[in-house]
């Protein structure tokens, strides 16, 4: 059996209780995942959670933003990721217009994601979503809030810009976090905000925070898988750290296959 096929030493599935216990002791690692293969790899690499993000609209489907992603697509990708993971907590995004209409709509959409294998559903928005968070939480559905840069509001925000840079917006984000947690959110994503603001929100929060472009003081950090592996062909945000130049490696391997076929070097002896 190849090393990549060996099970990790720890196979007990992560839970929100584990996340609560880790606060102040260990910073947790989250990766986006959209398919079985990369979910399996990230899970076996020790990721504490996998996020089936609506960012798949950009990284997987080549769209300009996340707004075209449908609930059906999220269900499909959530089911694929659920098959690939064994221990990581599984969080899945509620896509644009699948939850904003009413708490009842959010409940139906969240139910679809949970049936596909998600354990936590993530929704964007601050205090305006507190009623929906409370509605879901009261019905046993764990919710992850998402404040700061909220990609589903990209047009209203005027692009992918850092949020909370002045006193007024910083105070609003702190209040957003407070109301979401009071409504029952179990996790909070803090995206693209000053590190000192994220640190303040994390200190004030009673639930774990997950940072992305929000400095080092959050309880967890998340990055898009394709950014980490250097596979995303678009421009990555400045906070991304590439751990592999995957696009060049993959393209080289594929080009060698194409060349071997063109030169009649594949298939060879013993390869059928």
C-alpha positions in Angstrom: 0.0 0.0 0.0 1.4 3.4 -1.0 2.1 5.9 1.8 -0.6 8.2 0.4 -3.1 5.4 1.0 -2.3 4.9 4.6 -4.8 6.0 7.2 -3.6 8.7 9.6 -2.9 7.8 13.2 -6.0 9.8 14.3 -9.3 8.9 12.7 -11.8 10.1 15.3 -13.9 12.7 13.6 -13.5 16.3 14.7 -16.5 18.0 16.2 -17.4 21.5 17.3 -16.7 20.4 20.9 -13.1 19.7 19.8 -13.0 23.2 18.3 -14.2 24.8 21.5 -11.6 22.9 23.5 -8.8 23.9 21.2 -9.3 27.6 21.8 -6.2 29.2 23.3 -4.3 25.9 23.0 -3.8 25.3 19.3 -4.5 27.3 16.1 -6.6 25.1 13.8 -6.1 24.7 10.0 -8.9 24.8 7.5 -8.7 24.2 3.7 -11.4 24.6 1.1 -12.2 21.4 -0.8 -14.5 20.8 -3.7 -14.0 17.2 -4.7 -13.3 13.7 -3.4 -9.6 13.5 -4.3 -8.5 16.8 -2.7 -10.8 16.3 0.3 -9.1 12.9 0.9 -5.6 14.5 0.6 -6.4 17.4 2.9 -8.0 15.2 5.4 -5.0 12.9 5.5 -2.7 15.9 5.8 -4.4 16.7 9.1 -6.7 19.5 8.2 -9.0 20.2 11.2 -11.9 21.3 8.9 -12.8 21.2 5.2 -14.8 24.1 3.8 -16.9 23.4 0.7 -16.8 27.1 -0.2 -18.9 28.8 -2.9 -15.5 30.0 -4.0 -15.8 26.9 -6.2 -17.6 29.3 -8.6 -14.2 30.9 -9.3 -11.7 28.2 -8.7 -13.6 25.2 -10.1 -16.0 26.8 -12.6 -13.9 29.9 -13.7 -16.6 32.5 -12.9 -15.7 36.1 -11.9 -17.3 35.8 -8.5 -19.4 33.5 -6.3 -22.8 34.8 -7.2 -23.7 32.2 -9.9 -23.2 29.2 -7.6 -26.5 27.4 -6.9 -27.6 25.3 -4.0 -27.7 22.2 -6.3 -24.0 22.7 -7.0 -23.2 23.1 -3.4 -25.0 19.9 -2.5 -23.2 18.0 -5.3 -19.7 19.2 -4.1 -20.5 18.7 -0.5 -21.5 15.1 -1.1 -18.2 14.5 -3.0 -16.1 16.1 -0.2 -18.0 14.1 2.5 -17.0 10.9 0.8 -13.3 11.9 0.8 -12.9 13.0 4.4 -12.7 10.8 7.5 -11.8 13.1 10.4 -12.1 16.8 9.5 -15.1 18.8 10.4 -17.1 19.5 7.3 -18.5 23.1 6.7 -20.5 24.0 3.7 -21.5 27.4 2.3 -25.0 28.5 1.8 -24.8 30.1 -1.7 -26.2 33.4 -2.8 -30.0 33.7 -2.6 -30.4 30.4 -0.9 -31.0 31.8 2.6 -31.5 35.6 2.5 -35.2 35.6 1.7 -36.3 34.2 5.0 -35.3 31.9 7.9 -37.6 29.2 6.5 -35.7 29.3 3.2 -32.4 29.1 5.0 -33.7 26.1 6.9 -34.7 24.2 3.7 -31.3 25.0 2.1 -29.3 24.1 5.2 -31.2 20.8 5.4 -30.1 20.0 1.8 -26.4 20.6 2.8 -26.7 18.5 6.0 -28.3 15.7 4.1 -25.3 15.8 1.7 -22.9 15.4 4.6 -22.2 18.9 5.9 -22.0 19.3 9.7 -22.0 23.1 9.8 -23.5 25.6 7.3 -21.9 28.9 6.7 -23.7 32.1 5.8 -22.5 35.6 5.1 -23.7 38.8 6.8 -23.7 40.4 10.2 -26.5 41.6 12.5 -29.0 41.4 9.7 -28.6 37.6 9.7 -29.0 37.2 13.4 -32.6 36.2 13.2 -31.8 33.5 10.6 -28.9 32.2 12.7 -31.2 31.9 15.8 -33.9 30.2 13.7 -31.4 27.6 12.4 -29.6 27.1 15.8 -32.9 26.5 17.6 -33.6 23.7 15.2 -30.3 21.9 15.7 -28.4 23.2 12.7 -24.9 24.5 13.6 -24.1 27.8 11.9 -20.8 29.5 11.0 -21.1 33.2 10.5 -19.0 35.2 8.0 -18.2 38.9 8.4 -15.7 41.4 7.0 -15.3 40.9 3.3 -18.3 39.0 2.3 -17.9 37.9 -1.4 -21.6 37.5 -2.0 -21.8 41.3 -1.4 -18.9 42.1 -3.7 -20.8 44.6 -5.8 -22.2 46.5 -2.7 -18.7 46.6 -1.2 -17.1 47.9 -4.4 -14.8 44.9 -4.9 -12.6 42.7 -2.9 -11.5 45.3 -0.4 -10.3 45.1 3.2 -13.1 46.0 5.7 -13.2 47.6 9.1 -10.4 50.1 8.4 -12.1 53.0 10.1 -13.6 53.3 13.6 -17.2 53.3 12.4 -17.0 50.1 10.3 -14.8 48.4 12.9 -17.4 49.1 15.5 -20.1 47.7 13.2 -18.1 44.5 12.6 -17.6 44.0 16.3 -21.4 44.4 16.8 -22.1 42.0 13.9 -19.9 39.4 15.6 -21.5 40.0 19.0 -25.1 39.6 17.6 -24.2 36.5 15.5 -22.7 34.7 18.5 -25.6 35.8 20.7 -28.0 34.3 18.1 -26.2 30.9 18.3 -23.4 30.9 15.7 -20.8 28.3 16.6 -18.0 29.6 14.4 -17.1 33.0 12.9 -15.2 33.6 9.7 -13.3 36.9 9.8 -12.3 37.9 6.2 -10.0 40.7 5.0 -9.9 43.0 8.0 -7.0 44.6 10.0 -5.2 42.1 12.3 -5.9 44.2 15.4 -9.6 44.3 14.7 -9.7 40.5 14.2 -7.7 40.0 17.4 -10.3 42.2 19.3 -13.2 40.3 17.8 -11.6 37.0 18.7 -10.9 38.1 22.3 -14.5 39.2 22.7 -16.0 36.1 21.0 -17.1 33.0 22.9 -16.8 30.9 19.8 -13.8 30.1 17.6 -12.9 32.5 14.9 -11.5 31.5 11.5 -9.3 34.1 9.8 -8.6 34.6 6.2 -6.6 37.7 5.5 -7.3 38.8 9.0 -3.9 38.4 10.8 -2.4 35.7 13.1 -4.6 36.1 16.2 -7.7 34.1 15.1 -8.4 30.7 16.5 -8.1 29.1 13.0 -6.8 30.0 9.6 -8.3 29.1 6.2 -7.0 29.3 2.7 -8.4 28.1 -0.7 -6.8 24.8 -1.6 -5.9 26.0 -5.1 -4.1 29.0 -3.7 -2.0 26.8 -1.3 -1.1 24.4 -4.1 -0.4 27.1 -6.6 -3.1 25.7 -8.9 -5.3 28.8 -9.3 -4.5 30.5 -12.5 -5.9 33.8 -11.5 -4.4 36.4 -9.2 -4.2 35.3 -5.6 -4.8 37.7 -2.7 -1.7 39.2 -1.0 -2.3 37.2 2.2 -1.9 33.8 0.4 1.2 31.7 0.9 1.9 29.2 -1.8 3.3 25.9 -0.7 3.7 24.5 -4.2 3.9 25.7 -7.7 1.3 23.2 -8.7 0.2 24.7 -12.0 3.7 24.4 -13.5 4.2 20.9 -12.2 0.9 19.7 -13.5 1.2 21.4 -16.9 4.7 19.9 -17.3 3.4 16.4 -16.5 0.5 16.7 -18.9 2.7 18.1 -21.6 5.1 15.1 -21.3 2.1 12.7 -21.6 0.9 14.6 -24.8 4.4 14.5 -26.2 4.8 10.8 -25.5 1.5 10.1 -27.3 2.5 12.3 -30.3 5.9 10.5 -30.5 4.3 7.1 -30.1 6.3 6.6 -26.9 3.1 5.8 -25.0 1.8 3.2 -24.4 5.1 1.2 -24.1 5.9 -2.3 -23.5 3.9 -3.7 -20.6 1.4 -0.8 -20.7 -1.1 -2.4 -22.9 
